[in-house]
Amino acid sequence: MPTYRTTIFYEKGNDGAMRMNLDLLEDTRMRLEMAIEAINQIVTKYYNPRVKNKQFQASDLVLLKPKASKPTTERGKMAPTWKGPYRVQKALGFNAYKLSGMNGKEVPRT
């Protein structure tokens, strides 16, 4: 017993509708790209003024976050969130610094 959907199906009309949808697809994509760009501009306008660049100079005191490679289960639930204080020896680049301990000994891998 054929269903209602199969009985009213008209192949030529369906092909025409599919071609029309393909033609409209490019317009829909362009409208969506413009909407996404507008949203990105709004988000950027809101976010950028609130970002504070933290650049340190030599001899500044900083705290160091423990390695992300050591999960909390390995370090324990009550492990400290920050280590330090450390002194910045030299700024190497954007957010890259060479650190030394308070005793003057260089901290490896910083």
Sine and cosine of phi, psi and omega as CSV:
sin_phi,cos_phi,sin_psi,cos_psi,sin_omega,cos_omega
0.00,0.00,0.87,-0.50,-0.01,-1.00
-0.95,0.32,0.53,-0.85,0.02,-1.00
-1.00,0.08,0.22,-0.98,0.00,-1.00
-0.88,0.48,-0.63,0.77,-0.03,-1.00
-0.89,0.45,-0.67,0.74,-0.02,-1.00
-0.96,0.28,-0.47,0.89,-0.01,-1.00
-0.97,0.25,-0.53,0.85,-0.02,-1.00
-1.00,-0.03,-0.01,1.00,-0.03,-1.00
-0.92,0.39,0.79,-0.61,0.02,-1.00
-0.85,-0.53,0.94,-0.34,-0.18,-0.98
-0.90,0.44,-0.70,0.71,-0.02,-1.00
-0.91,0.42,-0.66,0.75,0.04,-1.00
-0.91,0.42,-0.60,0.80,0.02,-1.00
-0.92,0.40,-0.67,0.74,0.03,-1.00
-0.88,0.48,-0.67,0.74,0.02,-1.00
-0.89,0.45,-0.67,0.74,0.01,-1.00
-0.91,0.41,-0.63,0.78,0.01,-1.00
-0.91,0.40,-0.65,0.76,0.03,-1.00
-0.91,0.42,-0.64,0.77,0.03,-1.00
-0.90,0.43,-0.64,0.77,0.05,-1.00
-0.89,0.46,-0.63,0.77,0.04,-1.00
-0.90,0.43,-0.62,0.79,0.04,-1.00
-0.91,0.41,-0.63,0.78,-0.02,-1.00
-0.98,0.21,-0.27,0.96,-0.05,-1.00
-0.88,0.47,-0.66,0.75,0.00,-1.00
-0.90,0.45,-0.67,0.74,0.04,-1.00
-0.89,0.45,-0.66,0.75,0.01,-1.00
-0.89,0.45,-0.68,0.74,0.03,-1.00
-0.88,0.47,-0.68,0.73,0.00,-1.00
-0.90,0.44,-0.67,0.74,0.03,-1.00
-0.89,0.45,-0.66,0.75,0.01,-1.00
-0.92,0.39,-0.64,0.77,0.05,-1.00
-0.88,0.47,-0.65,0.76,0.03,-1.00
-0.92,0.40,-0.64,0.77,0.02,-1.00
-0.91,0.41,-0.67,0.74,0.02,-1.00
-0.90,0.44,-0.67,0.74,0.02,-1.00
-0.89,0.46,-0.66,0.75,0.02,-1.00
-0.90,0.44,-0.67,0.75,0.02,-1.00
-0.91,0.42,-0.67,0.74,0.03,-1.00
-0.88,0.47,-0.62,0.78,0.04,-1.00
-0.91,0.42,-0.64,0.77,0.03,-1.00
-0.90,0.43,-0.71,0.70,0.00,-1.00
-0.89,0.45,-0.68,0.73,0.01,-1.00
-0.89,0.45,-0.68,0.73,0.01,-1.00
-0.89,0.47,-0.58,0.82,0.01,-1.00
-0.98,0.21,-0.65,0.76,-0.15,-0.99
-0.98,0.19,-0.73,0.68,-0.14,-0.99
-0.83,0.55,-0.69,0.72,-0.01,-1.00
-0.91,0.41,-0.35,0.94,-0.06,-1.00
-1.00,0.00,-0.17,0.99,-0.01,-1.00
-0.99,0.17,0.77,-0.64,0.03,-1.00
-0.93,-0.38,0.88,-0.47,0.05,-1.00
-0.96,0.29,0.77,-0.64,0.01,-1.00
-0.94,-0.33,1.00,-0.09,0.05,-1.00
-0.93,-0.38,0.75,-0.66,-0.06,-1.00
-0.96,-0.29,0.49,-0.87,0.05,-1.00
-0.97,-0.24,0.22,-0.98,0.06,-1.00
-0.86,0.51,0.63,-0.78,0.00,-1.00
0.98,0.22,0.08,1.00,0.13,-0.99
-0.96,0.29,0.52,-0.85,0.08,-1.00
-1.00,-0.07,0.72,-0.69,-0.03,-1.00
-0.69,-0.73,0.31,-0.95,0.13,-0.99
-0.96,-0.28,0.48,-0.88,-0.05,-1.00
-0.88,-0.47,0.76,-0.65,0.05,-1.00
-0.98,0.18,0.70,-0.71,0.02,-1.00
-0.86,0.52,0.38,-0.93,-0.07,-1.00
-0.84,0.54,0.67,-0.74,0.04,-1.00
-0.95,0.31,-0.32,0.95,-0.03,-1.00
-0.95,0.30,-0.30,0.95,0.04,-1.00
-0.99,-0.14,0.97,-0.25,-0.02,-1.00
-0.92,0.38,0.26,-0.96,-0.04,-1.00
-0.86,0.50,-0.54,0.84,-0.02,-1.00
-0.90,0.43,-0.54,0.84,0.00,-1.00
-0.97,0.22,-0.62,0.78,-0.05,-1.00
-1.00,0.05,-0.39,0.92,-0.03,-1.00
0.98,-0.19,0.43,-0.90,-0.07,-1.00
-0.91,0.41,-0.57,0.82,-0.07,-1.00
-0.99,-0.11,0.30,0.95,0.00,-1.00
-0.91,0.41,0.53,-0.85,0.00,-1.00
-0.91,0.41,0.55,-0.83,0.00,-1.00
-0.98,0.20,-0.52,0.85,-0.05,-1.00
-0.78,-0.63,0.49,-0.87,0.10,-0.99
-0.90,-0.43,0.49,-0.87,0.10,-1.00
0.66,-0.75,-0.15,-0.99,0.24,0.97
-0.99,0.12,0.43,-0.90,0.09,-1.00
-0.83,-0.56,0.37,-0.93,0.01,-1.00
-0.95,-0.30,0.70,-0.71,0.04,-1.00
-0.97,0.24,0.86,-0.51,0.06,-1.00
-0.99,0.12,-0.72,0.70,-0.11,-0.99
-0.40,-0.92,0.64,-0.76,0.11,-0.99
-1.00,0.05,0.85,-0.52,-0.07,-1.00
-1.00,-0.03,-0.53,0.85,-0.05,-1.00
-0.05,-1.00,-0.38,-0.93,0.00,-1.00
-0.94,0.35,0.92,-0.39,-0.01,-1.00
0.84,0.54,0.54,0.84,0.08,-1.00
-0.79,-0.61,0.81,-0.58,-0.10,-0.99
-0.67,-0.75,0.48,-0.88,0.15,-0.99
-0.99,-0.14,0.83,-0.56,-0.09,-1.00
-0.94,-0.35,0.41,-0.91,0.13,-0.99
-0.70,-0.71,0.45,-0.89,0.04,-1.00
-0.95,0.30,0.08,-1.00,0.00,-1.00
-0.92,0.39,-0.36,0.93,0.03,-1.00
-1.00,0.10,-0.03,1.00,0.03,-1.00
1.00,-0.07,-0.12,0.99,-0.01,-1.00
-0.98,0.22,0.72,-0.69,-0.04,-1.00
-0.93,0.37,0.68,-0.73,0.04,-1.00
-1.00,0.03,0.84,-0.55,-0.02,-1.00
-0.94,0.34,0.48,-0.88,0.08,-1.00
0.87,0.48,0.64,0.77,0.08,-1.00
-0.81,-0.58,0.00,0.00,0.00,0.00
